[in-house]
Amino acid sequence: MVADTAKKPKIADRIEEDDSDNNIDGELVLSIEKLQEIQDDLEKVNEEASDKVLEVEQKYHELRRPVYARRAEITKAIPDFWLTAFMSHPALGDLLNEEDQKIFKHLASLEVEEFIDVKSGYSITFNFDPNPYFEDVKLTKMFNFSDEGWTNITSTNIKWKVEKDIANGDHKEKKGGKRPFGDDSFFSWFNEIQHYDLLDGFHDEVAEIIREDLWSNPIRYFNNEAEEDDFDGDEDDEEIFLDGCYLQWNSLIHVAELGLQVGWGKARERAQRTTMMS
């Protein structure tokens, strides 16, 4: 359905047009104009709040760097740390097939790196020891957010060794009648490189789970302390009242991210439009 792009008259203008017929008090027009001025002031405060939040996040991003580095040194000394954490995660564990798990045994470390200004993007890097599957020692997927509201995704073009490209199903059969390599490999995720409009509700769920959950506390999953109820979906998600509409908690998180990327005003407008349509 094509939206009507014709510019509609402002409410105050329509009231003025109808004033001669309905004798509407001019004070009503003045009140509406003042109300719009107040709303404009609120928008300025919201934009300032977004900038302040970003400044704080940038500060603590730098403070976290050395802590992450210390953690990485420890996890490298623990056999199969990241494989165990992945497999114990209620959402990520289902993404690794048998061959993926064999490859993950060569995974030395995982890194999630926010860009310096935080708001313009991040990258997820898997660091591997030499292995019989591919030539690369680093596999990276990068998300770049533009000021215009687009996100560009780039990733490592994996250099698979001969007959080892499980992401594209090089092997149709395996010895002994075992399950063939297939397109359901986790490494197919690196092939998903596209150009999205953030305001259209773009989500790379795998990237978001790694970035926001696994990376922040991998030991929780290594120790198998997580509850599956944490990932049951949106059915029991708490609703929050924001700017005249109800948003579920996951939606609110997305609004906050959009606020950093494209401004609070646009993010809130998009959230309200989505809520009214649902």
C-alpha positions in Angstrom: 0.0 0.0 0.0 1.4 3.4 -1.0 1.2 6.1 1.6 -0.4 9.4 0.9 2.6 11.7 0.6 0.5 14.9 0.1 1.4 17.4 2.8 -1.5 17.8 5.2 -2.4 21.2 6.7 -1.4 21.7 10.4 -4.2 21.4 12.9 -3.8 25.1 13.8 -4.2 26.0 10.1 -7.3 23.9 9.8 -8.8 25.5 12.8 -8.1 29.0 11.4 -9.8 27.9 8.1 -12.9 26.7 10.0 -12.9 29.7 12.3 -15.2 31.8 10.1 -17.9 29.0 10.1 -17.7 27.7 13.6 -16.6 30.8 15.5 -13.8 28.9 17.2 -12.1 31.0 19.8 -8.7 32.3 18.7 -7.3 31.4 22.1 -7.6 27.7 21.1 -5.3 28.3 18.2 -2.8 30.1 20.4 -2.9 27.2 22.9 -2.2 24.7 20.2 0.7 26.8 19.0 2.1 27.0 22.5 1.7 23.3 22.9 3.7 22.7 19.8 6.4 25.0 21.2 6.5 23.0 24.3 6.8 19.8 22.3 9.7 21.3 20.4 11.4 22.1 23.7 10.9 18.5 24.8 12.5 17.3 21.6 15.5 19.4 22.3 15.8 17.9 25.8 15.5 14.4 24.4 18.2 15.0 21.9 20.5 16.4 24.6 19.7 13.4 26.7 20.7 11.1 23.8 24.0 12.9 23.5 24.7 12.6 27.2 23.9 8.9 27.3 26.3 8.5 24.3 29.0 10.4 26.2 28.7 8.1 29.2 28.7 5.0 27.1 31.8 6.1 25.3 33.6 6.7 28.6 32.7 3.3 30.0 33.4 1.6 26.7 37.1 2.7 27.1 37.1 1.6 30.8 35.8 -1.9 29.8 38.6 -2.5 27.3 41.4 -3.6 29.7 38.9 -5.7 31.7 37.9 -7.5 28.5 41.6 -8.0 27.7 42.2 -9.6 31.1 39.2 -11.9 30.7 40.4 -13.0 27.2 43.7 -14.1 28.6 42.0 -16.3 31.2 39.5 -17.8 28.8 42.2 -18.8 26.4 43.6 -21.1 29.1 40.3 -22.9 29.6 39.8 -25.7 27.0 36.7 -25.3 24.8 35.5 -22.2 26.8 33.6 -20.5 24.0 32.3 -23.8 22.5 30.9 -24.7 25.9 29.4 -21.2 26.4 27.8 -21.3 22.9 26.4 -24.8 23.4 24.9 -23.9 26.8 23.2 -20.8 25.5 19.4 -21.5 25.0 19.4 -19.6 21.7 22.9 -20.0 20.2 23.4 -23.7 21.1 20.8 -24.7 18.6 22.7 -23.0 15.8 25.8 -25.3 15.9 25.6 -28.5 14.0 28.1 -31.4 14.6 30.6 -30.0 12.2 30.3 -26.5 13.6 31.1 -27.9 17.0 34.3 -29.5 15.7 35.3 -26.2 14.2 34.5 -24.4 17.4 37.0 -26.6 19.3 39.6 -24.5 17.5 38.1 -21.2 18.6 40.7 -19.4 20.7 38.7 -16.2 21.6 35.7 -14.1 20.8 35.7 -10.3 20.6 32.9 -7.8 20.3 34.3 -4.3 19.5 32.2 -1.2 19.6 33.3 1.6 17.3 35.0 4.5 19.0 31.9 6.7 18.9 29.7 3.7 19.9 26.8 4.8 17.8 28.2 4.1 14.4 28.5 0.4 14.7 30.4 -2.6 16.1 32.1 -5.8 15.0 32.1 -9.4 16.1 35.4 -11.4 15.6 36.0 -15.1 16.1 39.7 -15.8 16.5 40.7 -19.4 15.6 43.8 -21.5 16.0 45.2 -23.1 12.8 42.6 -25.8 11.8 41.8 -28.2 9.0 38.7 -26.3 7.9 39.7 -22.9 6.7 42.8 -20.7 6.2 41.6 -17.7 8.1 42.6 -17.1 11.7 40.0 -14.3 12.1 36.4 -14.3 11.0 34.7 -10.9 11.4 31.2 -9.6 10.8 30.9 -5.8 11.0 27.8 -3.6 11.3 28.1 0.1 10.2 25.2 2.4 11.1 24.9 5.6 8.9 23.5 8.9 10.0 20.8 8.5 7.4 19.5 5.4 9.2 21.0 2.6 7.1 23.2 -0.2 8.3 25.8 -1.9 6.1 26.9 -5.4 6.9 30.3 -6.8 5.8 32.0 -10.0 6.8 35.0 -12.2 6.2 34.9 -14.2 3.0 35.9 -17.5 4.5 38.7 -19.2 2.7 37.6 -22.8 3.1 40.0 -25.6 2.5 39.3 -28.2 -0.2 35.9 -30.0 0.4 35.5 -28.3 3.8 33.0 -25.5 3.0 30.2 -26.7 5.2 28.5 -23.3 5.0 27.7 -23.9 1.3 27.3 -27.7 1.4 30.4 -28.9 -0.4 29.8 -32.4 0.9 26.5 -33.8 0.0 27.3 -37.1 1.8 29.6 -38.2 4.6 31.2 -41.5 5.2 29.2 -44.0 7.2 25.8 -42.4 6.2 26.1 -39.6 8.8 24.2 -36.4 8.3 25.6 -34.4 5.4 27.1 -31.0 5.6 24.3 -28.5 5.0 23.1 -25.0 4.7 22.2 -25.0 8.4 25.8 -24.4 9.4 26.4 -21.5 11.8 29.1 -20.3 9.4 26.4 -19.4 6.9 25.8 -16.4 9.1 28.9 -14.9 7.6 27.3 -15.0 4.2 24.5 -12.7 5.3 25.8 -9.3 4.2 23.2 -6.8 3.2 22.0 -3.2 3.3 19.1 -2.4 5.7 17.0 0.5 6.8 17.2 0.7 10.6 13.8 2.2 10.9 12.3 -0.7 9.1 13.0 -2.9 12.1 16.2 -4.5 11.0 17.5 -7.1 13.4 20.4 -9.6 13.2 19.3 -11.7 16.1 22.5 -13.8 16.3 24.6 -10.6 16.4 22.4 -9.0 19.0 22.5 -12.1 21.3 26.3 -12.4 21.0 26.8 -8.7 21.6 24.3 -8.0 24.3 24.1 -11.3 26.2 26.9 -13.8 25.6 29.7 -11.3 25.4 28.7 -9.4 28.5 28.7 -12.5 30.7 30.0 -15.7 29.0 30.8 -17.4 32.3 27.1 -17.6 33.0 26.7 -19.9 30.1 30.0 -21.7 30.5 28.7 -22.7 34.0 25.3 -23.5 32.5 23.6 -21.1 34.9 21.1 -19.6 32.4 17.4 -20.4 32.5 15.6 -21.2 29.2 12.8 -19.0 30.4 15.0 -16.1 29.6 14.6 -16.8 25.9 11.0 -17.9 25.6 10.2 -15.0 23.3 8.0 -12.0 23.7 4.9 -13.6 25.2 5.7 -12.8 28.8 7.6 -9.6 28.0 6.7 -6.7 30.4 4.9 -3.8 28.8 6.1 -0.3 29.6 4.1 3.0 28.9 6.2 5.4 26.9 5.1 8.7 25.4 1.5 7.7 25.1 1.9 4.1 23.9 2.7 0.7 25.4 5.9 -0.9 24.4 7.3 -4.3 25.4 10.7 -4.3 27.0 12.5 -5.7 23.9 10.9 -2.9 21.8 12.1 -0.3 24.4 15.7 -1.6 24.1 15.4 -1.2 20.3 14.1 2.3 20.7 17.1 3.2 22.9 19.4 1.8 20.2 17.7 3.8 17.6 17.9 6.9 19.8 21.7 6.6 19.7 21.7 5.9 16.0 19.1 8.3 14.5 17.9 10.5 17.3 15.3 10.1 20.0 12.6 11.9 18.0 12.7 9.6 15.0 13.1 6.5 17.2 10.0 7.4 19.3 7.9 8.2 16.2 8.8 4.9 14.7 7.9 3.1 17.9 4.6 4.8 18.1 3.8 4.0 14.5 4.7 0.4 15.0 2.5 0.1 18.1 -0.5 1.7 16.4 -0.3 -0.7 13.5 0.1 -3.8 15.6 
